[in-house]
Amino acid sequence: MRVGAGAAIKAEVWTPDCADFDAFLAKIPPPLGAGALRLKDRGSAKGLLVEAEAVRTVEDISRFGGWLAYLKSR
């Protein structure tokens, strides 16, 4: 499912080699998974996504503009 209207957040873009990325993905537990992320100025990149069902009852932290900003606010 692609979200059409969402909040822009800051992200880190890394370029690991394929073997490292595959090993990393193997350690990611559900409800996380890999998918295509739309980037503001660089097209798209593979990244971590969360299943929609998993976020129905959690706080939306998009207003902070990214994970690091959210952590600093706590």
C-alpha positions as a LaTeX table, in Angstrom:
\begin{tabular}{lrrr}
\hline
Residue & $x$ (\AA) & $y$ (\AA) & $z$ (\AA) \\
\hline
Met1 & 0.00 & 0.00 & 0.00 \\
Arg2 & 1.45 & 3.38 & $-0.95$ \\
Val3 & 0.51 & 6.41 & 1.10 \\
Gly4 & $-0.25$ & 9.27 & $-1.26$ \\
Ala5 & $-0.31$ & 12.11 & 1.23 \\
Gly6 & 2.22 & 11.93 & 3.98 \\
Ala7 & 4.66 & 14.05 & 5.90 \\
Ala8 & 8.18 & 14.68 & 4.68 \\
Ile9 & 10.81 & 13.48 & 7.14 \\
Lys10 & 14.60 & 13.53 & 7.18 \\
Ala11 & 16.26 & 10.27 & 6.25 \\
Glu12 & 19.74 & 8.84 & 5.98 \\
Val13 & 20.60 & 7.27 & 2.64 \\
Trp14 & 23.24 & 4.54 & 2.83 \\
Thr15 & 24.73 & 2.42 & 0.08 \\
Pro16 & 25.65 & $-0.96$ & 1.57 \\
Asp17 & 26.88 & $-3.78$ & $-0.62$ \\
Cys18 & 24.22 & $-6.36$ & $-1.50$ \\
Ala19 & 25.53 & $-9.10$ & 0.81 \\
Asp20 & 25.45 & $-6.78$ & 3.82 \\
Phe21 & 21.96 & $-5.52$ & 2.96 \\
Asp22 & 20.59 & $-9.05$ & 2.58 \\
Ala23 & 22.06 & $-10.05$ & 5.95 \\
Phe24 & 20.63 & $-6.91$ & 7.52 \\
Leu25 & 17.15 & $-7.56$ & 6.11 \\
Ala26 & 17.21 & $-11.12$ & 7.43 \\
Lys27 & 17.42 & $-9.68$ & 10.97 \\
Ile28 & 14.47 & $-7.29$ & 10.60 \\
Pro29 & 11.41 & $-8.59$ & 12.49 \\
Pro30 & 7.81 & $-8.06$ & 11.42 \\
Pro31 & 6.00 & $-5.69$ & 11.18 \\
Leu32 & 9.01 & $-4.07$ & 9.49 \\
Gly33 & 10.00 & $-4.87$ & 5.93 \\
Ala34 & 11.80 & $-3.44$ & 2.92 \\
Gly35 & 10.20 & $-1.37$ & 0.20 \\
Ala36 & 10.60 & 1.61 & $-2.07$ \\
Leu37 & 10.76 & 5.03 & $-0.43$ \\
Arg38 & 10.01 & 8.18 & $-2.40$ \\
Leu39 & 12.73 & 10.78 & $-1.86$ \\
Lys40 & 12.18 & 14.50 & $-2.28$ \\
Asp41 & 15.17 & 15.11 & $-4.51$ \\
Arg42 & 16.64 & 11.73 & $-5.42$ \\
Gly43 & 13.85 & 9.67 & $-6.90$ \\
Ser44 & 13.52 & 6.56 & $-4.78$ \\
Ala45 & 15.55 & 4.26 & $-2.57$ \\
Lys46 & 15.01 & 0.94 & $-0.84$ \\
Gly47 & 14.27 & 1.36 & 2.82 \\
Leu48 & 12.45 & 0.08 & 5.87 \\
Leu49 & 8.68 & 0.29 & 5.98 \\
Val50 & 6.16 & $-0.77$ & 8.58 \\
Glu51 & 2.90 & $-2.57$ & 7.92 \\
Ala52 & $-0.11$ & $-0.24$ & 8.08 \\
Glu53 & $-1.87$ & $-2.43$ & 10.64 \\
Ala54 & 1.03 & $-2.00$ & 13.06 \\
Val55 & 0.69 & 1.79 & 13.25 \\
Arg56 & $-3.04$ & 2.09 & 13.87 \\
Thr57 & $-2.63$ & 2.43 & 17.65 \\
Val58 & 0.74 & 4.17 & 18.01 \\
Glu59 & 1.71 & 7.84 & 18.15 \\
Asp60 & 2.36 & 9.49 & 14.79 \\
Ile61 & 5.73 & 11.22 & 15.17 \\
Ser62 & 5.83 & 12.66 & 11.64 \\
Arg63 & 5.38 & 16.19 & 12.99 \\
Phe64 & 8.93 & 16.00 & 14.40 \\
Gly65 & 10.36 & 15.64 & 10.89 \\
Gly66 & 12.41 & 12.52 & 11.59 \\
Trp67 & 13.45 & 9.94 & 14.15 \\
Leu68 & 16.40 & 11.90 & 15.56 \\
Ala69 & 14.28 & 15.03 & 16.09 \\
Tyr70 & 11.68 & 12.90 & 17.87 \\
Leu71 & 14.31 & 11.41 & 20.18 \\
Lys72 & 15.67 & 14.88 & 21.00 \\
Ser73 & 12.15 & 16.01 & 21.97 \\
Arg74 & 11.75 & 13.34 & 24.62 \\
\hline
\end{tabular}
